[in-house]
Amino acid sequence: MPKQKTRKSIVRRFRFTKTGKVIRRQTGRRHLKAGKSQKRLMNLKKTKEVTGFYAKKLRKLMGK
């Protein structure tokens, strides 16, 4: 049976921590910043953890 190929698009968007958690960046920070408050933009800088079903699916697609 052939090996599972890694999804390169997913590798670029998600990372793993040493404990195995899946980390992603938040959307909405590229343009149209004038309409967003400074507080909101600061909060969008933070990374989020992917949990549940999607985290499991991402691990499989990344070959982990």
C-alpha positions in Angstrom: 0.0 0.0 0.0 1.4 3.5 -0.9 2.3 6.0 1.7 0.0 8.8 2.6 1.1 12.1 0.9 1.4 15.2 3.0 -0.9 18.1 2.0 1.6 20.9 1.4 -1.1 23.6 1.6 -1.9 22.5 5.2 1.7 22.3 6.2 2.1 26.0 5.3 -0.9 27.0 7.4 -0.7 24.9 10.5 2.1 24.0 13.0 2.5 21.5 15.8 3.6 22.3 19.3 6.0 19.9 21.1 3.0 18.5 23.0 1.2 17.8 19.7 -1.3 20.6 19.7 -2.3 22.1 16.3 -1.7 25.9 16.0 -3.2 28.2 13.4 -3.0 32.0 12.6 -6.2 34.1 12.7 -7.8 35.6 9.6 -8.7 39.2 9.0 -5.3 41.0 9.4 -4.1 41.5 5.9 -6.1 44.6 4.7 -9.0 46.8 5.6 -7.3 47.6 8.9 -8.7 51.1 9.2 -12.1 49.8 10.1 -10.8 47.6 12.9 -9.8 48.9 16.3 -6.3 48.6 17.6 -7.4 46.2 20.3 -9.0 44.0 17.8 -5.9 44.0 15.6 -3.7 43.2 18.6 -5.9 40.2 19.4 -5.8 39.0 15.8 -2.0 38.7 16.1 -2.4 35.8 18.6 -2.4 32.2 17.4 -5.3 29.8 18.1 -5.3 26.2 18.9 -7.3 23.9 16.6 -9.3 21.4 18.7 -11.6 18.4 18.3 -12.4 16.7 15.0 -10.5 19.2 12.8 -7.3 18.7 14.8 -7.5 15.0 14.3 -8.1 15.4 10.6 -5.2 17.8 10.2 -2.8 15.5 12.0 -3.7 12.7 9.5 -3.3 15.0 6.5 0.1 16.2 7.7 1.3 12.6 8.3 1.6 12.9 12.1 
